[in-house]
Amino acid sequence: MTEVNQDVKGDEAKKRAEEVRKNLTFSFKNLWNPENQDEINAIMDFCEDYKVALDEGKTEREFVDYSVELLKVNGFKAFDPSESLKPGDRIYESIHGKAVMAAVIGTADPLKGFNLVGAHIDSPRIDLKTNPVYEASDMVLLKTHYYGGIKKYQWVAQPLAIHGVVILKNNETIKLRIGEDPSDPVFTITDLLVHLAADQMQKKASEVVTGEELNVLVGGIPFPGGEDIKERFKLGILHLLYQQYGFTERDLVTAEIEVVPATRARCVGFDRAFIGGYGQDDRVCAYTALRALIDLKKPLKRTALVVLYDKEEIGSGGITGARSQLFPSVQKRMVRSILGREPSAIELQDSIECSTMLSSDVAAAFDPTFPSVFDPLNSSYAGRGIAFAKYTGRGGKGGTSDANAEYFSEVTRLFDECGIPWQVGELGKVDQGGGGTVAIFQADFGISVIDCGVPVLSMHSCFEIASKIDIYMTYIAYKAFFEKMRA
């Protein structure tokens, strides 16, 4: 009899412990539900469209062009500050062709702030130097300078494409996109053959390939006329470029040309659960934000605004980077057009400071192959939804805005109320490394902001990986933020 009572007491204690655990503990779970075929179909369809965006927008300029066309097809018009705006209007503005802002106007007083989602559309890559073309050993190569944080050894012995713009003396713009069509040639950076690489293999990974060795092979047929012609291989390529595209070596000095992987976005895995492709940091967040804005149907209370920045990978400087005053200036002009009058400086600043923002940037997904650099309790995981990062930075939170608890709680409560799953994570162990986002610069303007976006594997590589369910759930989360934040 005593043993039975003990068993009963033991069962009651376990039941009580489970109740307490359920009420007091918190965890993040994988979101895939194989029984919900309708949801899986929606995820797969959404991600097919996203793959197109990745392939069409491999540079910031191309992603702006793609975004503008997508916006126009969906009823958005170029913003004209001289015209008034009313609730329901859908507008966009291209910022020097390398960044873009788009808005759906709400019914609320614009001086009470907007709901913003901001992402960046530049990605780590290789840029041509201002004087790039040279001849060596009967080959023609291009000198480069890498852009953003890359592992240089990942870019050698890869098929590469050349994208960019060349401005002619008559101000005509020549757009280059060579290496993407199956009929195009591709380009490459050669690697040292393993048979002669004994010394190279002893170097640190950061030194296996140096920046000055990232030279792109572009040609090997000389200009006709014999060996007496000076730099005949270089001349052959320059002549070909002039014949096909109409520009000279002088025009290359002022050109803006980027070298990117020639590969296309692909489904990854037997079950196609992932997408692999170049530039998902941060175009996965840019695309989901843009689609969330486009797909807003019902009248909004607060104006919804998407801001897609350039230059994040090199510190957000420059006229199209997040530190530029151009972006808040456009927002202020929108406020003026909604009000129908010239607001005071303090009113315009009130509108900025009353705004709420999600800094839409990717998170580092926990990689089970390299667990030693992650804190498993404080990492984001592929397949568990949109990931919040209260702070980023490096070396003791250096270079981060560190969102305040009130705003973090406000946003997560909203997602909870909308039934939107979310998770949290940091960029690896405390002393392992780190990185930054645009959030710090928006906080400088006085906007309440926190980072949240899609967890990504192999970040900053030529073939980044993201879970399709995270991509889709991030889109759903941004849409809810636009519709209901402080509504």
VOKE-614709 format. One record per residue (C-alpha): residue number from 1; residue in one letter; chain; x, y, z. Coordinates in steps of 0.1 Angstrom, whole numbers. Layout:
<nodes>
NODE  resi  resn  chain   east  north     up
NODE   NUM     a      A      X      Y      Z
...
</nodes>
This chain:
<nodes>
NODE  resi  resn  chain   east  north     up
NODE     1     m      A      0      0      0
NODE     2     t      A     28     24      8
NODE     3     e      A     45     17    -25
NODE     4     v      A     12     26    -44
NODE     5     n      A     10     59    -25
NODE     6     q      A     46     67    -33
NODE     7     d      A     39     60    -70
NODE     8     v      A      8     83    -69
NODE     9     k      A     28    111    -52
NODE    10     g      A     55    106    -78
NODE    11     d      A     30    109   -107
NODE    12     e      A     15    140    -91
NODE    13     a      A     49    156    -87
NODE    14     k      A     58    149   -124
NODE    15     k      A     25    164   -135
NODE    16     r      A     30    194   -114
NODE    17     a      A     65    199   -127
NODE    18     e      A     53    197   -163
NODE    19     e      A     26    223   -156
NODE    20     v      A     53    246   -141
NODE    21     r      A     76    239   -170
NODE    22     k      A     49    247   -195
NODE    23     n      A     41    280   -177
NODE    24     l      A     76    292   -169
NODE    25     t      A    100    280   -195
NODE    26     f      A    103    290   -231
NODE    27     s      A    118    274   -262
NODE    28     f      A    119    277   -300
NODE    29     k      A    107    248   -321
NODE    30     n      A    111    237   -357
NODE    31     l      A     82    250   -378
NODE    32     w      A     80    224   -406
NODE    33     n      A     47    206   -405
NODE    34     p      A     46    178   -431
NODE    35     e      A      9    173   -425
NODE    36     n      A      0    208   -437
NODE    37     q      A      4    205   -474
NODE    38     d      A    -13    238   -481
NODE    39     e      A     13    256   -461
NODE    40     i      A     42    237   -477
NODE    41     n      A     28    246   -512
NODE    42     a      A     25    283   -502
NODE    43     i      A     61    282   -490
NODE    44     m      A     75    265   -521
NODE    45     d      A     56    289   -544
NODE    46     f      A     68    320   -526
NODE    47     c      A    104    308   -527
NODE    48     e      A    103    301   -565
NODE    49     d      A     95    338   -569
NODE    50     y      A    123    346   -545
NODE    51     k      A    148    326   -566
NODE    52     v      A    140    347   -596
NODE    53     a      A    147    379   -575
NODE    54     l      A    181    365   -565
NODE    55     d      A    191    357   -601
NODE    56     e      A    178    390   -615
NODE    57     g      A    193    412   -588
NODE    58     k      A    228    401   -582
NODE    59     t      A    241    436   -577
NODE    60     e      A    225    465   -558
NODE    61     r      A    218    483   -590
NODE    62     e      A    201    453   -605
NODE    63     f      A    181    446   -574
NODE    64     v      A    168    482   -575
NODE    65     d      A    158    478   -612
NODE    66     y      A    141    445   -603
NODE    67     s      A    123    461   -573
NODE    68     v      A    111    491   -592
NODE    69     e      A     96    469   -620
NODE    70     l      A     79    447   -594
NODE    71     l      A     65    478   -576
NODE    72     k      A     52    493   -608
NODE    73     v      A     35    461   -618
NODE    74     n      A     18    461   -584
NODE    75     g      A      4    497   -587
NODE    76     f      A     32    517   -572
NODE    77     k      A     41    551   -588
NODE    78     a      A     72    572   -586
NODE    79     f      A     70    596   -557
NODE    80     d      A     64    632   -567
NODE    81     p      A     70    655   -537
NODE    82     s      A     49    683   -554
NODE    83     e      A     18    661   -554
NODE    84     s      A     -3    654   -523
NODE    85     l      A     -6    619   -509
NODE    86     k      A    -37    602   -495
NODE    87     p      A    -44    569   -477
NODE    88     g      A    -39    539   -499
NODE    89     d      A    -14    556   -523
NODE    90     r      A     15    533   -532
NODE    91     i      A     47    551   -541
NODE    92     y      A     85    545   -545
NODE    93     e      A    116    565   -550
NODE    94     s      A    149    552   -564
NODE    95     i      A    180    567   -546
NODE    96     h      A    206    572   -573
NODE    97     g      A    197    538   -588
NODE    98     k      A    215    519   -559
NODE    99     a      A    189    521   -531
NODE   100     v      A    151    524   -530
NODE   101     m      A    123    534   -507
NODE   102     a      A     86    523   -512
NODE   103     a      A     56    532   -491
NODE   104     v      A     19    524   -487
NODE   105     i      A      2    555   -472
NODE   106     g      A    -19    549   -441
NODE   107     t      A    -48    568   -425
NODE   108     a      A    -30    579   -393
NODE   109     d      A    -14    613   -387
NODE   110     p      A     21    610   -403
NODE   111     l      A     35    630   -374
NODE   112     k      A     28    600   -352
NODE   113     g      A     54    580   -372
NODE   114     f      A     57    553   -398
NODE   115     n      A     63    515   -396
NODE   116     l      A     96    508   -414
NODE   117     v      A    114    477   -425
NODE   118     g      A    149    484   -437
NODE   119     a      A    173    459   -454
NODE   120     h      A    205    463   -474
NODE   121     i      A    209    451   -510
NODE   122     d      A    246    451   -514
NODE   123     s      A    265    419   -509
NODE   124     p      A    302    409   -505
NODE   125     r      A    318    407   -540
NODE   126     i      A    348    416   -560
NODE   127     d      A    350    450   -577
NODE   128     l      A    373    461   -605
NODE   129     k      A    401    486   -597
NODE   130     t      A    399    519   -615
NODE   131     n      A    426    509   -639
NODE   132     p      A    419    472   -642
NODE   133     v      A    431    458   -676
NODE   134     y      A    466    443   -680
NODE   135     e      A    484    417   -700
NODE   136     a      A    507    390   -686
NODE   137     s      A    521    358   -700
NODE   138     d      A    499    360   -731
NODE   139     m      A    468    364   -710
NODE   140     v      A    445    393   -702
NODE   141     l      A    434    399   -667
NODE   142     l      A    416    424   -646
NODE   143     k      A    429    438   -613
NODE   144     t      A    403    438   -585
NODE   145     h      A    396    450   -550
NODE   146     y      A    373    429   -529
NODE   147     y      A    342    445   -513
NODE   148     g      A    330    435   -478
NODE   149     g      A    340    406   -457
NODE   150     i      A    349    375   -479
NODE   151     k      A    370    344   -475
NODE   152     k      A    392    351   -505
NODE   153     y      A    400    315   -512
NODE   154     q      A    363    308   -519
NODE   155     w      A    364    330   -550
NODE   156     v      A    391    312   -570
NODE   157     a      A    385    284   -596
NODE   158     q      A    348    295   -597
NODE   159     p      A    328    306   -628
NODE   160     l      A    323    343   -624
NODE   161     a      A    301    369   -641
NODE   162     i      A    307    405   -648
NODE   163     h      A    280    430   -640
NODE   164     g      A    280    468   -639
NODE   165     v      A    277    501   -657
NODE   166     v      A    300    521   -679
NODE   167     i      A    293    558   -685
NODE   168     l      A    305    570   -719
NODE   169     k      A    317    606   -726
NODE   170     n      A    283    614   -741
NODE   171     n      A    267    604   -708
NODE   172     e      A    252    572   -723
NODE   173     t      A    251    543   -698
NODE   174     i      A    262    509   -709
NODE   175     k      A    249    481   -687
NODE   176     l      A    270    449   -685
NODE   177     r      A    257    415   -675
NODE   178     i      A    280    389   -689
NODE   179     g      A    282    353   -677
NODE   180     e      A    245    347   -667
NODE   181     d      A    231    334   -700
NODE   182     p      A    241    299   -709
NODE   183     s      A    255    312   -742
NODE   184     d      A    277    338   -724
NODE   185     p      A    313    332   -716
NODE   186     v      A    322    332   -679
NODE   187     f      A    353    345   -662
NODE   188     t      A    375    331   -634
NODE   189     i      A    403    336   -609
NODE   190     t      A    428    309   -613
NODE   191     d      A    441    289   -583
NODE   192     l      A    475    273   -578
NODE   193     l      A    476    236   -588
NODE   194     v      A    478    212   -559
NODE   195     h      A    509    196   -573
NODE   196     l      A    528    229   -567
NODE   197     a      A    509    241   -536
NODE   198     a      A    531    227   -508
NODE   199     d      A    541    262   -495
NODE   200     q      A    506    276   -501
NODE   201     m      A    490    249   -481
NODE   202     q      A    510    259   -450
NODE   203     k      A    496    294   -450
NODE   204     k      A    467    306   -428
NODE   205     a      A    434    306   -446
NODE   206     s      A    434    344   -447
NODE   207     e      A    467    343   -466
NODE   208     v      A    462    313   -490
NODE   209     v      A    450    338   -516
NODE   210     t      A    459    375   -511
NODE   211     g      A    438    404   -523
NODE   212     e      A    463    412   -550
NODE   213     e      A    460    377   -564
NODE   214     l      A    423    380   -571
NODE   215     n      A    429    387   -608
NODE   216     v      A    401    378   -632
NODE   217     l      A    410    360   -664
NODE   218     v      A    392    376   -693
NODE   219     g      A    411    367   -725
NODE   220     g      A    439    351   -745
NODE   221     i      A    436    359   -782
NODE   222     p      A    459    387   -795
NODE   223     f      A    450    415   -818
NODE   224     p      A    460    405   -854
NODE   225     g      A    492    419   -869
NODE   226     g      A    521    400   -854
NODE   227     e      A    543    399   -823
NODE   228     d      A    556    434   -829
NODE   229     i      A    524    450   -817
NODE   230     k      A    527    463   -782
NODE   231     e      A    504    446   -756
NODE   232     r      A    486    428   -784
NODE   233     f      A    466    405   -761
NODE   234     k      A    453    435   -741
NODE   235     l      A    446    453   -773
NODE   236     g      A    427    423   -786
NODE   237     i      A    403    425   -756
NODE   238     l      A    400    462   -757
NODE   239     h      A    391    461   -794
NODE   240     l      A    365    434   -787
NODE   241     l      A    349    454   -759
NODE   242     y      A    347    485   -781
NODE   243     q      A    332    465   -810
NODE   244     q      A    306    448   -788
NODE   245     y      A    298    475   -762
NODE   246     g      A    312    507   -775
NODE   247     f      A    335    517   -746
NODE   248     t      A    373    523   -743
NODE   249     e      A    398    518   -716
NODE   250     r      A    393    554   -705
NODE   251     d      A    356    547   -699
NODE   252     l      A    366    518   -676
NODE   253     v      A    383    543   -653
NODE   254     t      A    350    558   -641
NODE   255     a      A    329    526   -645
NODE   256     e      A    313    506   -617
NODE   257     i      A    319    469   -625
NODE   258     e      A    313    441   -601
NODE   259     v      A    324    404   -603
NODE   260     v      A    299    379   -588
NODE   261     p      A    294    342   -590
NODE   262     a      A    279    330   -622
NODE   263     t      A    258    303   -605
NODE   264     r      A    220    305   -602
NODE   265     a      A    198    301   -571
NODE   266     r      A    189    265   -565
NODE   267     c      A    168    244   -542
NODE   268     v      A    190    224   -518
NODE   269     g      A    183    190   -504
NODE   270     f      A    164    159   -515
NODE   271     d      A    133    175   -500
NODE   272     r      A    141    210   -514
NODE   273     a      A    138    225   -478
NODE   274     f      A    165    251   -485
NODE   275     i      A    175    277   -511
NODE   276     g      A    212    281   -520
NODE   277     g      A    224    311   -539
NODE   278     y      A    247    342   -540
NODE   279     g      A    236    374   -522
NODE   280     q      A    211    361   -497
NODE   281     d      A    228    384   -472
NODE   282     d      A    208    405   -473
NODE   283     r      A    185    402   -504
NODE   284     v      A    165    375   -486
NODE   285     c      A    153    401   -461
NODE   286     a      A    150    428   -488
NODE   287     y      A    127    406   -509
NODE   288     t      A    105    395   -480
NODE   289     a      A    101    431   -469
NODE   290     l      A     93    442   -504
NODE   291     r      A     68    414   -510
NODE   292     a      A     52    421   -476
NODE   293     l      A     47    458   -486
NODE   294     i      A     33    449   -520
NODE   295     d      A      9    423   -506
NODE   296     l      A     -8    447   -481
NODE   297     k      A    -44    448   -491
NODE   298     k      A    -66    463   -464
NODE   299     p      A    -64    500   -454
NODE   300     l      A    -35    507   -431
NODE   301     k      A    -35    529   -400
NODE   302     r      A      2    538   -400
NODE   303     t      A     21    544   -432
NODE   304     a      A     43    514   -441
NODE   305     l      A     77    521   -455
NODE   306     v      A    104    498   -469
NODE   307     v      A    139    511   -472
NODE   308     l      A    165    492   -491
NODE   309     y      A    201    505   -485
NODE   310     d      A    234    501   -502
NODE   311     k      A    269    500   -487
NODE   312     e      A    261    481   -455
NODE   313     e      A    289    456   -461
NODE   314     i      A    315    483   -460
NODE   315     g      A    301    504   -431
NODE   316     s      A    270    521   -446
NODE   317     g      A    288    552   -457
NODE   318     g      A    283    571   -490
NODE   319     i      A    253    588   -505
NODE   320     t      A    233    555   -508
NODE   321     g      A    244    540   -474
NODE   322     a      A    222    540   -443
NODE   323     r      A    241    568   -427
NODE   324     s      A    231    591   -456
NODE   325     q      A    206    619   -447
NODE   326     l      A    189    612   -480
NODE   327     f      A    167    585   -465
NODE   328     p      A    151    605   -436
NODE   329     s      A    148    635   -461
NODE   330     v      A    126    614   -484
NODE   331     q      A    105    603   -454
NODE   332     k      A    101    639   -444
NODE   333     r      A     90    649   -479
NODE   334     m      A     64    621   -477
NODE   335     v      A     51    636   -445
NODE   336     r      A     48    670   -461
NODE   337     s      A     29    655   -491
NODE   338     i      A      5    636   -467
NODE   339     l      A     -1    667   -446
NODE   340     g      A     -6    690   -476
NODE   341     r      A     14    717   -458
NODE   342     e      A     50    726   -448
NODE   343     p      A     56    710   -414
NODE   344     s      A     79    726   -389
NODE   345     a      A    114    711   -383
NODE   346     i      A    103    698   -349
NODE   347     e      A     72    682   -364
NODE   348     l      A     93    664   -390
NODE   349     q      A    117    652   -363
NODE   350     d      A     87    640   -342
NODE   351     s      A     76    619   -372
NODE   352     i      A    111    603   -373
NODE   353     e      A    112    597   -336
NODE   354     c      A     77    582   -334
NODE   355     s      A     85    557   -361
NODE   356     t      A     92    521   -354
NODE   357     m      A    115    500   -374
NODE   358     l      A    127    464   -380
NODE   359     s      A    163    463   -392
NODE   360     s      A    159    435   -416
NODE   361     d      A    192    416   -417
NODE   362     v      A    202    380   -418
NODE   363     a      A    212    361   -387
NODE   364     a      A    239    334   -384
NODE   365     a      A    222    300   -384
NODE   366     f      A    237    274   -360
NODE   367     d      A    259    251   -381
NODE   368     p      A    262    216   -365
NODE   369     t      A    294    211   -385
NODE   370     f      A    311    240   -367
NODE   371     p      A    295    240   -332
NODE   372     s      A    325    253   -313
NODE   373     v      A    320    289   -324
NODE   374     f      A    283    291   -314
NODE   375     d      A    265    293   -281
NODE   376     p      A    238    267   -286
NODE   377     l      A    215    285   -261
NODE   378     n      A    218    318   -278
NODE   379     s      A    219    309   -315
NODE   380     s      A    193    311   -342
NODE   381     y      A    185    279   -360
NODE   382     a      A    174    271   -396
NODE   383     g      A    137    261   -397
NODE   384     r      A    126    280   -366
NODE   385     g      A    114    312   -381
NODE   386     i      A    124    349   -381
NODE   387     a      A    154    356   -357
NODE   388     f      A    157    386   -335
NODE   389     a      A    191    400   -325
NODE   390     k      A    187    425   -296
NODE   391     y      A    223    435   -304
NODE   392     t      A    251    427   -329
NODE   393     g      A    285    443   -328
NODE   394     r      A    318    429   -318
NODE   395     g      A    343    430   -289
NODE   396     g      A    318    437   -261
NODE   397     k      A    288    450   -282
NODE   398     g      A    310    475   -301
NODE   399     g      A    291    490   -330
NODE   400     t      A    255    481   -321
NODE   401     s      A    224    499   -311
NODE   402     d      A    214    473   -285
NODE   403     a      A    176    476   -287
NODE   404     n      A    158    486   -254
NODE   405     a      A    137    461   -236
NODE   406     e      A    105    480   -240
NODE   407     y      A    107    480   -278
NODE   408     f      A    119    443   -280
NODE   409     s      A     90    433   -258
NODE   410     e      A     65    454   -279
NODE   411     v      A     75    437   -311
NODE   412     t      A     76    402   -298
NODE   413     r      A     42    407   -281
NODE   414     l      A     28    417   -315
NODE   415     f      A     41    386   -331
NODE   416     d      A     27    364   -303
NODE   417     e      A     -7    380   -307
NODE   418     c      A     -6    374   -344
NODE   419     g      A      5    338   -339
NODE   420     i      A     39    344   -357
NODE   421     p      A     67    322   -344
NODE   422     w      A    101    338   -337
NODE   423     q      A    134    330   -322
NODE   424     v      A    165    349   -309
NODE   425     g      A    202    345   -316
NODE   426     e      A    236    361   -314
NODE   427     l      A    264    361   -340
NODE   428     g      A    284    333   -324
NODE   429     k      A    303    332   -291
NODE   430     v      A    312    365   -275
NODE   431     d      A    349    366   -283
NODE   432     q      A    347    347   -316
NODE   433     g      A    340    376   -339
NODE   434     g      A    310    397   -347
NODE   435     g      A    295    421   -372
NODE   436     g      A    271    450   -376
NODE   437     t      A    239    461   -393
NODE   438     v      A    221    493   -403
NODE   439     a      A    202    494   -370
NODE   440     i      A    228    516   -353
NODE   441     f      A    224    543   -379
NODE   442     q      A    186    543   -377
NODE   443     a      A    189    546   -339
NODE   444     d      A    211    576   -344
NODE   445     f      A    182    593   -362
NODE   446     g      A    159    586   -332
NODE   447     i      A    140    556   -346
NODE   448     s      A    131    527   -323
NODE   449     v      A    147    497   -341
NODE   450     i      A    157    461   -336
NODE   451     d      A    174    436   -359
NODE   452     c      A    154    406   -371
NODE   453     g      A    157    385   -403
NODE   454     v      A    163    351   -418
NODE   455     p      A    190    327   -404
NODE   456     v      A    216    319   -430
NODE   457     l      A    243    292   -433
NODE   458     s      A    276    298   -451
NODE   459     m      A    270    336   -448
NODE   460     h      A    292    358   -471
NODE   461     s      A    301    328   -493
NODE   462     c      A    294    324   -530
NODE   463     f      A    265    301   -522
NODE   464     e      A    246    310   -490
NODE   465     i      A    219    287   -476
NODE   466     a      A    185    296   -461
NODE   467     s      A    155    275   -450
NODE   468     k      A    124    281   -471
NODE   469     i      A    101    281   -441
NODE   470     d      A    122    308   -425
NODE   471     i      A    120    329   -456
NODE   472     y      A     82    325   -458
NODE   473     m      A     77    332   -421
NODE   474     t      A     98    363   -423
NODE   475     y      A     75    376   -450
NODE   476     i      A     45    369   -428
NODE   477     a      A     61    386   -399
NODE   478     y      A     70    418   -418
NODE   479     k      A     35    419   -432
NODE   480     a      A     20    417   -397
NODE   481     f      A     44    445   -385
NODE   482     f      A     33    468   -413
NODE   483     e      A     -4    461   -406
NODE   484     k      A     -6    461   -368
NODE   485     m      A     24    478   -352
NODE   486     r      A      9    505   -330
NODE   487     a      A    -23    504   -351
</nodes>
